[in-house]
Amino acid sequence: MNSIKFSAAYSEQRIAEYRDNPLIEALPNILSEKEAAYAMMLRPCIQAEERAMATEERWHLLARLKYVVVPRLIFYDVERTMSRLLRAGYVVRNPLAVTTWRTIYNAQDSRQLSNFDTQLMSCESQMFIVGLSGSGKTTCADAVLRTYPQQVIHHDRWKDRHLPITQLVWLKVTCPKNGSISSFCREFARQVDLALSTEGKYEALFSKSRMREDMLEGAMRQIAASHFLGILIIDEIQRLSLSKTGGPVPLLHFLQDLRTTLRVPVVEIGTSKAANLFTKEMKDGRRASESGMIEFARPTKRVKEWDDFVRRIWAYQWIRYPEDPDENMLDTVFDLSQSIPDFVVLLFKLAQQRAMLDETEKLTPKLLKQTYDDALVLLHPAINALRTNTTKSLAQYEDLLPVEEAITKLLELPKQATLVQDYLDQIFPSTVASNATKLDNRDIEKTSVDVVGKSNEESTELPCDYVDLRTAASAEDPHRDLVDKGVIKNDWLDLQR
C-alpha cells in the first residue's frame, strides 16, 4: 500500500475524551456502516463489450479478479475495533501533554519510561485476528487501512499553537519468514522508510551488525514515539519462531512492550499457530482478547452471506455466455473450495481460462470439477482435510487447523457485527443481471460515480449508434442476439461448438 502524505485538517470531536487532541482531530471521521462499506470495497471495472475481445485479451482481464474485495460481516467488526483502538491509543499520547514528550525523549530506555507510567492511564491496546490460511484476514486488514488513506499527516499549527510534528497513523509489518525478532525489527524499519520516504535511513540503522536485540527494540520504540505511530498491524505473526526468541515469554514481552510502555495499540494477525502463543498463560490470553479475539471462521455449510459472496465474484465473467450461479453451481463451488475465499477466486479464474481455451465459453459444474481435478492438484490435500473436518485429518496441515480450542480459552461471549445488506446490494449487486444496471442510490453522493469513474449524469450521453452489449448476457441466445444487432458477424467465431 503506497504512502500518501497529507497536511493536517482538523475536525471537532463529539466524544469528550477525543476533544482537544490534534492527533485524533486530524483523523477521518468515525465511519457509518455505509461509509465503511464504500471505503473498504474494491470493485474493478467490467464491461459487457469486453467479452467480445479475443481470448488472448480476455486472459489478461482475469487479472482484475485479484483486486475484487467484497466486505463481509466480519470486516465491519474489525473496522470498528481498529477505529476504537487507534483513537484510544492517542488519548493517552496527546502531543499537548508534557508527559507525552517526556515519554518520547526517553523512549529508548525502558527503565526511564517506567517512571512515567503512573502519569498515563491504561488503555485498550490489542486485537488478535485469527483464521485459516486464505480466509481473508490480510484482505480485511488492508481494506480497513483504506479507510485511513492519510497514513502520514504533517502538522504545523493547531488553534494558533505551533505544532511541528509528523504523525504516522498506521504501519503494517509482515513477519519475515526466518522468524527472528531482529529480522522483524528490520522489517519494521523498512516499512517506516517506505511510509516516510526516508530513503532507507532507518533500515540502514537497523542493519548494523553490532546492534543487539535490546538496542533494536529501543530504536523501534523511539521511532514509534517520535512519529506518533497510531496503530501497528503485525501480519503472519505465527512466523515468529519460538526457538529463535527463546520461547513464548520473551516473544510475548516484546509484543507487549509497544502497547504497555508507549501505548501503541497492536493488531496481531495469524493462523492457529499464533493462537497457541496466547494460550500458555491466562494473563497472555486476557491481553490478547481485551478487544475481542476475532476469528475468521469458515462456514461448514452454505449460508446466505457465503452465497452472496460467490454471486458477487461471479459477476466478473469474461466468457461469452455469463450466467448467474444456480443452486447446483453454488453447491459445487462450496464443495471444491470448502468456503475458503482464496480458493473460490482461484477456481473461478482457472475455470474461465479453461472455458476460453476449449471454446465452450460457459461455466458449468462439470467444468469446475475438471478444473479442480487438473489444475488444483496441490490444494487437494488441504481441501480434503477441510472436507473431513476432524482434528486428525487437519493435524498435518498446521495452517489449516481449526482454532476452536484456542478461542474457547480466550472468549466467553462471541462478538457480532451488523451489516446494511441492502446497501451492499446496491453498490455491489450479487447477480450478473443487476450488475449491468446503473447505480441509483440517493443516500450517499459518492456512489453516483460508476466503475469507469464518470458520473451517472455524464454517462447518459451516449452516441447514436451505441449498442448496450450487456443485454446479450440475459438473452436466450447471446450469440444470436449480438449477430441480430450487428455487433458481430455470424462467421466471426463459431460459439456453438
Secondary structure per residue as TSV (DSSP state, phi and psi in degrees):
chain	resnum	aa	ss	phi	psi
A	1	M	-	360.0	123.3
A	2	N	-	-76.5	143.6
A	3	S	-	-79.7	137.3
A	4	I	-	-123.9	123.9
A	5	K	E	-94.2	140.4
A	6	F	E	-130.5	150.1
A	7	S	E	-85.1	146.5
A	8	A	-	-67.2	136.2
A	9	A	-	-128.0	122.3
A	10	Y	-	-99.8	146.2
A	11	S	-	-132.2	143.8
A	12	E	-	-65.8	144.6
A	13	Q	-	-107.0	137.9
A	14	R	S	-83.7	-28.2
A	15	I	S	-82.3	128.4
A	16	A	G	-56.3	-47.0
A	17	E	G	-71.6	-10.7
A	18	Y	G	-91.7	-7.9
A	19	R	T	-76.0	153.4
A	20	D	T	56.1	39.6
A	21	N	-	-131.6	104.9
A	22	P	H	-57.8	-33.5
A	23	L	H	-65.5	-37.8
A	24	I	H	-80.6	-39.8
A	25	E	H	-65.7	-22.0
A	26	A	T	-84.4	-9.2
A	27	L	S	-78.3	159.6
A	28	P	-	-60.6	157.5
A	29	N	-	-64.6	155.9
A	30	I	-	-61.8	129.4
A	31	L	-	-88.1	143.8
A	32	S	-	-77.2	171.0
A	33	E	H	-60.0	-40.9
A	34	K	H	-63.2	-46.1
A	35	E	H	-65.7	-38.8
A	36	A	H	-65.4	-40.1
A	37	A	H	-60.4	-44.7
A	38	Y	H	-66.2	-39.4
A	39	A	H	-72.1	-35.3
A	40	M	H	-84.8	-26.7
A	41	M	-	-71.3	140.2
A	42	L	B	-121.9	122.2
A	43	R	-	-130.9	88.6
A	44	P	-	-59.2	159.4
A	45	C	-	-69.9	140.8
A	46	I	-	-144.5	130.4
A	47	Q	-	-124.8	141.2
A	48	A	G	-59.1	-34.8
A	49	E	G	-66.9	-17.2
A	50	E	G	-66.7	-23.0
A	51	R	G	-71.6	-12.4
A	52	A	G	-90.4	-2.1
A	53	M	S	-71.1	164.8
A	54	A	-	-64.8	156.1
A	55	T	H	-56.3	-40.4
A	56	E	H	-60.5	-37.1
A	57	E	H	-74.9	-42.8
A	58	R	H	-65.6	-29.1
A	59	W	H	-57.4	-38.3
A	60	H	H	-72.7	-33.4
A	61	L	H	-63.8	-25.9
A	62	L	G	-62.7	-19.2
A	63	A	G	-63.1	-21.5
A	64	R	G	-65.9	-20.8
A	65	L	G	-59.7	-27.5
A	66	K	G	-61.9	-26.1
A	67	Y	G	-101.6	4.7
A	68	V	-	-78.0	125.4
A	69	V	B	-127.2	118.0
A	70	V	-	-107.0	108.7
A	71	P	-	-60.4	125.8
A	72	R	-	-103.2	170.9
A	73	L	H	-48.3	-44.4
A	74	I	H	-68.7	-23.0
A	75	F	H	-60.1	-36.5
A	76	Y	H	-71.4	-35.1
A	77	D	H	-63.6	-45.0
A	78	V	H	-64.7	-43.3
A	79	E	H	-61.6	-45.7
A	80	R	H	-65.6	-40.9
A	81	T	H	-68.8	-42.0
A	82	M	H	-64.9	-37.2
A	83	S	H	-60.0	-42.8
A	84	R	H	-69.9	-42.9
A	85	L	H	-59.5	-45.5
A	86	L	H	-58.6	-47.1
A	87	R	H	-73.0	-36.3
A	88	A	H	-63.0	-37.5
A	89	G	H	-66.0	-34.8
A	90	Y	H	-76.9	-23.7
A	91	V	H	-58.0	-40.3
A	92	V	T	-92.9	7.5
A	93	R	T	-131.3	43.1
A	94	N	-	-65.3	123.7
A	95	P	T	-66.5	-9.0
A	96	L	T	-85.1	-8.0
A	97	A	S	-94.7	139.4
A	98	V	H	-63.7	-39.2
A	99	T	H	-62.8	-29.3
A	100	T	H	-63.6	-43.2
A	101	W	H	-72.7	-31.3
A	102	R	H	-63.0	-39.5
A	103	T	H	-63.8	-41.3
A	104	I	H	-63.4	-44.5
A	105	Y	H	-66.0	-25.8
A	106	N	T	-111.9	21.3
A	107	A	T	-62.5	-32.3
A	108	Q	T	-77.0	-19.4
A	109	D	-	-106.5	103.6
A	110	S	H	-64.7	-27.3
A	111	R	H	-68.9	-40.4
A	112	Q	H	-66.8	-36.9
A	113	L	H	-63.1	-33.2
A	114	S	H	-63.7	-23.9
A	115	N	H	-68.8	-26.2
A	116	F	H	-98.7	-0.7
A	117	D	G	-61.0	-34.3
A	118	T	G	-70.8	-16.5
A	119	Q	G	-77.8	-14.5
A	120	L	S	-113.5	138.9
A	121	M	-	-81.5	155.9
A	122	S	-	-71.7	154.9
A	123	C	-	-144.7	159.8
A	124	E	-	-64.2	129.5
A	125	S	-	-140.4	5.6
A	126	Q	E	-153.4	145.4
A	127	M	E	-140.3	142.7
A	128	F	E	-122.4	123.4
A	129	I	E	-111.1	125.0
A	130	V	E	-132.8	147.9
A	131	G	E	176.4	173.4
A	132	L	-	-68.0	154.8
A	133	S	T	-60.3	131.4
A	134	G	T	87.1	3.9
A	135	S	S	-83.0	-7.7
A	136	G	S	106.0	15.1
A	137	K	H	-63.8	-50.3
A	138	T	H	-68.1	-39.9
A	139	T	H	-57.9	-41.8
A	140	C	H	-64.1	-46.3
A	141	A	H	-60.2	-44.2
A	142	D	H	-63.8	-37.4
A	143	A	H	-64.5	-41.3
A	144	V	H	-66.4	-39.5
A	145	L	H	-64.7	-25.7
A	146	R	T	-66.4	-18.5
A	147	T	T	-76.5	-7.5
A	148	Y	-	-124.1	70.7
A	149	P	-	-65.5	-21.2
A	150	Q	-	-84.3	74.1
A	151	Q	S	-64.4	-36.9
A	152	V	E	-121.2	123.5
A	153	I	E	-120.3	126.8
A	154	H	E	-97.6	122.0
A	155	H	-	-99.9	147.3
A	156	D	-	-129.6	-57.9
A	157	R	E	-135.1	143.5
A	158	W	E	-134.2	115.4
A	159	K	T	49.4	52.7
A	160	D	T	65.2	16.8
A	161	R	E	-110.3	137.7
A	162	H	E	-71.0	125.5
A	163	L	-	-142.6	73.4
A	164	P	-	-83.8	77.5
A	165	I	-	-128.5	155.6
A	166	T	E	-112.2	124.4
A	167	Q	E	-104.9	119.3
A	168	L	E	-96.4	101.2
A	169	V	-	-66.2	-46.1
A	170	W	E	-147.1	156.7
A	171	L	E	-144.9	129.3
A	172	K	E	-111.3	125.6
A	173	V	E	-124.2	127.7
A	174	T	E	-95.8	127.0
A	175	C	-	-60.7	133.5
A	176	P	-	-67.7	157.1
A	177	K	T	-70.4	-23.3
A	178	N	T	-75.1	-13.3
A	179	G	-	80.0	7.7
A	180	S	-	-93.0	153.0
A	181	I	H	-67.4	-37.7
A	182	S	H	-62.5	-39.7
A	183	S	H	-66.5	-36.6
A	184	F	H	-62.8	-42.8
A	185	C	H	-61.3	-39.6
A	186	R	H	-68.4	-35.9
A	187	E	H	-67.3	-36.5
A	188	F	H	-57.3	-47.3
A	189	A	H	-62.6	-39.4
A	190	R	H	-63.7	-41.3
A	191	Q	H	-68.1	-34.1
A	192	V	H	-64.3	-42.9
A	193	D	H	-59.3	-42.8
A	194	L	H	-64.6	-40.1
A	195	A	H	-70.0	-42.8
A	196	L	H	-94.5	-2.2
A	197	S	T	55.0	47.9
A	198	T	-	-96.8	13.7
A	199	E	T	54.6	44.5
A	200	G	T	78.7	11.0
A	201	K	H	-61.5	-48.2
A	202	Y	H	-72.3	-38.2
A	203	E	H	-63.0	-38.4
A	204	A	H	-64.2	-39.0
A	205	L	H	-63.2	-43.5
A	206	F	H	-75.8	-12.5
A	207	S	T	-91.7	-0.7
A	208	K	-	-64.1	128.5
A	209	S	T	-66.1	-24.6
A	210	R	T	-86.5	-3.2
A	211	M	-	-76.9	119.7
A	212	R	-	-74.2	166.6
A	213	E	H	-61.3	-38.4
A	214	D	H	-68.1	-30.3
A	215	M	H	-70.7	-38.8
A	216	L	H	-62.8	-43.3
A	217	E	H	-65.5	-38.7
A	218	G	H	-63.9	-42.5
A	219	A	H	-65.2	-35.7
A	220	M	H	-64.2	-42.3
A	221	R	H	-63.1	-39.4
A	222	Q	H	-64.7	-43.1
A	223	I	H	-63.0	-46.6
A	224	A	H	-60.4	-39.8
A	225	A	H	-73.4	-45.4
A	226	S	H	-64.9	-33.3
A	227	H	T	-103.6	13.8
A	228	F	T	50.4	52.0
A	229	L	-	-57.1	126.1
A	230	G	-	-82.3	-46.4
A	231	I	E	-155.0	140.2
A	232	L	E	-111.6	124.0
A	233	I	E	-105.7	121.1
A	234	I	E	-109.9	111.2
A	235	D	E	-97.9	154.0
A	236	E	S	55.5	45.0
A	237	I	G	-65.2	-20.7
A	238	Q	G	-65.9	-13.5
A	239	R	G	-72.4	-21.2
A	240	L	S	-64.1	114.3
A	241	S	-	-83.2	129.0
A	242	L	H	-66.1	-33.4
A	243	S	H	-67.5	-31.0
A	244	K	H	-89.1	-10.1
A	245	T	H	-110.7	1.2
A	246	G	T	83.4	24.3
A	247	G	S	104.7	177.6
A	248	P	H	-70.5	-28.8
A	249	V	H	-65.0	-51.8
A	250	P	H	-60.4	-38.1
A	251	L	H	-63.1	-47.4
A	252	L	H	-66.6	-36.6
A	253	H	H	-63.9	-39.8
A	254	F	H	-61.4	-45.7
A	255	L	H	-67.3	-31.1
A	256	Q	H	-80.0	-17.6
A	257	D	H	-61.8	-46.3
A	258	L	H	-63.2	-35.5
A	259	R	H	-74.6	-52.8
A	260	T	H	-79.1	-30.1
A	261	T	H	-91.8	-46.1
A	262	L	H	-104.6	-4.2
A	263	R	-	61.7	37.3
A	264	V	-	-94.9	113.0
A	265	P	-	-63.6	146.9
A	266	V	E	-127.3	133.6
A	267	V	E	-110.8	119.0
A	268	E	E	-106.2	130.3
A	269	I	E	-122.6	128.1
A	270	G	E	-168.2	178.8
A	271	T	-	-90.9	-168.4
A	272	S	H	-63.7	-23.4
A	273	K	H	-57.0	-45.1
A	274	A	H	-68.7	-35.2
A	275	A	H	-59.7	-36.0
A	276	N	H	-65.8	-25.0
A	277	L	H	-61.3	-34.6
A	278	F	T	-97.1	8.5
A	279	T	T	-108.2	4.8
A	280	K	S	-71.5	-40.9
A	281	E	S	-131.5	144.4
A	282	M	H	-60.0	-39.5
A	283	K	H	-65.5	-34.7
A	284	D	H	-69.0	-39.3
A	285	G	H	-63.9	-39.3
A	286	R	H	-64.2	-43.1
A	287	R	H	-66.2	-39.7
A	288	A	H	-66.1	-27.8
A	289	S	T	-107.9	15.4
A	290	E	T	-65.6	-28.0
A	291	S	T	-103.0	9.3
A	292	G	-	92.4	110.4
A	293	M	-	-67.4	130.4
A	294	I	E	-110.1	120.0
A	295	E	E	-101.5	129.2
A	296	F	E	-86.6	76.7
A	297	A	-	-80.0	142.1
A	298	R	-	-92.1	141.3
A	299	P	-	-69.4	138.4
A	300	T	S	-89.5	-0.7
A	301	K	S	-152.3	167.5
A	302	R	-	-63.9	132.1
A	303	V	-	-130.4	165.4
A	304	K	H	-60.2	-42.1
A	305	E	H	-62.4	-40.4
A	306	W	H	-68.4	-42.3
A	307	D	H	-58.9	-42.7
A	308	D	H	-64.3	-37.9
A	309	F	H	-60.0	-47.0
A	310	V	H	-63.5	-42.6
A	311	R	H	-62.6	-37.8
A	312	R	H	-68.7	-39.6
A	313	I	H	-63.8	-38.5
A	314	W	H	-65.3	-15.5
A	315	A	T	-65.0	-20.2
A	316	Y	-	-95.3	69.2
A	317	Q	-	-110.1	122.6
A	318	W	-	-106.0	14.5
A	319	I	S	-83.1	165.0
A	320	R	S	-66.2	-34.8
A	321	Y	S	-116.6	77.0
A	322	P	-	-74.6	140.2
A	323	E	-	-141.0	151.8
A	324	D	-	-70.6	146.2
A	325	P	-	-70.8	129.3
A	326	D	-	-89.5	-174.7
A	327	E	H	-60.5	-41.9
A	328	N	H	-62.4	-41.7
A	329	M	H	-65.8	-42.6
A	330	L	H	-62.8	-40.1
A	331	D	H	-62.3	-41.4
A	332	T	H	-66.4	-45.0
A	333	V	H	-61.7	-42.5
A	334	F	H	-62.3	-45.1
A	335	D	H	-64.3	-39.8
A	336	L	H	-81.6	-17.7
A	337	S	H	-112.1	-17.4
A	338	Q	T	51.7	36.6
A	339	S	T	67.5	14.4
A	340	I	-	-82.3	117.4
A	341	P	H	-54.1	-42.9
A	342	D	H	-60.9	-36.8
A	343	F	H	-69.2	-36.3
A	344	V	H	-60.8	-49.9
A	345	V	H	-64.2	-42.3
A	346	L	H	-63.4	-44.8
A	347	L	H	-62.0	-43.1
A	348	F	H	-61.9	-43.7
A	349	K	H	-65.2	-49.6
A	350	L	H	-67.0	-33.5
A	351	A	H	-66.6	-39.2
A	352	Q	H	-64.0	-41.0
A	353	Q	H	-60.0	-42.2
A	354	R	H	-65.3	-41.2
A	355	A	H	-64.9	-32.9
A	356	M	H	-70.3	-41.8
A	357	L	H	-70.7	-40.2
A	358	D	T	-87.3	1.2
A	359	E	T	65.1	17.4
A	360	T	-	-75.8	-32.0
A	361	E	-	57.4	33.0
A	362	K	S	-153.2	139.9
A	363	L	-	-90.0	129.9
A	364	T	-	-134.4	158.1
A	365	P	H	-54.7	-38.9
A	366	K	H	-62.1	-43.0
A	367	L	H	-63.7	-41.4
A	368	L	H	-62.7	-40.3
A	369	K	H	-66.4	-39.6
A	370	Q	H	-63.4	-41.0
A	371	T	H	-62.7	-44.0
A	372	Y	H	-60.9	-44.8
A	373	D	H	-66.9	-37.2
A	374	D	H	-94.5	-38.4
A	375	A	H	-104.4	-18.0
A	376	L	-	-114.4	34.3
A	377	V	G	-58.8	-38.6
A	378	L	G	-66.0	-21.0
A	379	L	G	-91.6	-9.9
A	380	H	H	-56.1	-45.6
A	381	P	H	-60.1	-43.0
A	382	A	H	-66.9	-43.7
A	383	I	H	-68.1	-36.9
A	384	N	H	-63.7	-37.2
A	385	A	H	-64.2	-38.8
A	386	L	H	-67.7	-36.2
A	387	R	H	-63.3	-45.8
A	388	T	H	-66.7	-41.7
A	389	N	-	57.8	44.7
A	390	T	-	-122.5	156.9
A	391	T	H	-58.9	-39.0
A	392	K	H	-64.4	-42.9
A	393	S	H	-70.0	-26.0
A	394	L	H	-94.1	-8.5
A	395	A	T	-59.5	-32.4
A	396	Q	T	-83.9	-4.9
A	397	Y	-	-121.5	84.3
A	398	E	G	-60.4	-36.0
A	399	D	G	-68.8	-18.1
A	400	L	G	-105.2	8.4
A	401	L	-	-65.0	141.3
A	402	P	-	-66.3	151.0
A	403	V	-	-111.2	17.6
A	404	E	H	-58.4	-40.9
A	405	E	H	-63.5	-45.0
A	406	A	H	-64.9	-41.2
A	407	I	H	-68.4	-35.0
A	408	T	H	-60.0	-36.4
A	409	K	H	-73.3	-26.3
A	410	L	H	-99.2	-25.1
A	411	L	-	-121.0	141.9
A	412	E	S	-107.3	-38.4
A	413	L	S	-123.1	124.2
A	414	P	-	-69.3	150.9
A	415	K	-	-102.7	144.2
A	416	Q	-	-124.9	155.8
A	417	A	-	-124.8	152.6
A	418	T	-	-104.8	163.0
A	419	L	-	-145.4	134.8
A	420	V	-	-81.0	83.5
A	421	Q	H	-62.5	-39.1
A	422	D	H	-61.2	-38.2
A	423	Y	H	-66.3	-42.2
A	424	L	H	-63.0	-36.3
A	425	D	H	-62.0	-32.2
A	426	Q	H	-72.4	-43.9
A	427	I	H	-89.5	-14.6
A	428	F	S	-146.8	80.0
A	429	P	-	-57.6	150.2
A	430	S	S	-100.5	12.3
A	431	T	S	-132.5	153.5
A	432	V	H	-63.1	-41.3
A	433	A	H	-64.2	-46.7
A	434	S	H	-72.6	-23.4
A	435	N	H	-66.6	-22.7
A	436	A	T	-81.6	-13.7
A	437	T	S	-84.7	155.4
A	438	K	-	-76.3	151.1
A	439	L	-	-75.7	135.0
A	440	D	-	-136.0	85.0
A	441	N	-	-129.4	108.4
A	442	R	S	-85.1	-8.8
A	443	D	S	-72.2	-38.2
A	444	I	-	-123.5	121.1
A	445	E	G	-66.1	-28.1
A	446	K	G	-59.2	-35.9
A	447	T	G	-79.0	7.9
A	448	S	G	-79.1	-2.5
A	449	V	B	-97.5	128.0
A	450	D	-	-86.3	-175.8
A	451	V	T	-68.6	-18.8
A	452	V	T	-98.2	8.5
A	453	G	S	86.9	12.7
A	454	K	-	-112.2	148.0
A	455	S	B	-71.4	158.5
A	456	N	H	-59.6	-36.3
A	457	E	H	-64.4	-41.3
A	458	E	H	-69.9	-37.1
A	459	S	H	-74.1	-7.5
A	460	T	T	-78.6	-13.2
A	461	E	-	-85.5	90.4
A	462	L	-	-107.3	150.6
A	463	P	-	-64.0	156.2
A	464	C	T	-64.9	-27.7
A	465	D	T	-96.0	17.2
A	466	Y	-	-68.4	133.7
A	467	V	-	-118.3	121.7
A	468	D	-	-77.4	98.5
A	469	L	G	-68.0	-17.1
A	470	R	G	-65.2	-23.5
A	471	T	G	-67.8	-22.3
A	472	A	G	-66.1	-26.6
A	473	A	G	-63.0	-31.3
A	474	S	G	-101.2	3.7
A	475	A	S	-75.1	154.6
A	476	E	S	-63.5	-38.9
A	477	D	S	-128.7	90.8
A	478	P	H	-56.2	-40.2
A	479	H	H	-62.8	-47.9
A	480	R	H	-63.2	-37.3
A	481	D	H	-60.6	-44.3
A	482	L	H	-69.2	-36.1
A	483	V	H	-64.2	-45.9
A	484	D	H	-61.9	-32.2
A	485	K	T	-83.8	-3.6
A	486	G	T	78.5	14.4
A	487	V	S	-75.3	-40.8
A	488	I	S	-130.7	159.2
A	489	K	-	-89.8	151.3
A	490	N	T	-64.4	-30.3
A	491	D	T	-93.6	6.6
A	492	W	T	-68.8	-41.6
A	493	L	-	-158.2	128.7
A	494	D	-	-84.0	95.3
A	495	L	T	-85.9	-3.9
A	496	Q	T	-91.2	-3.8
A	497	R	-	-68.7	360.0
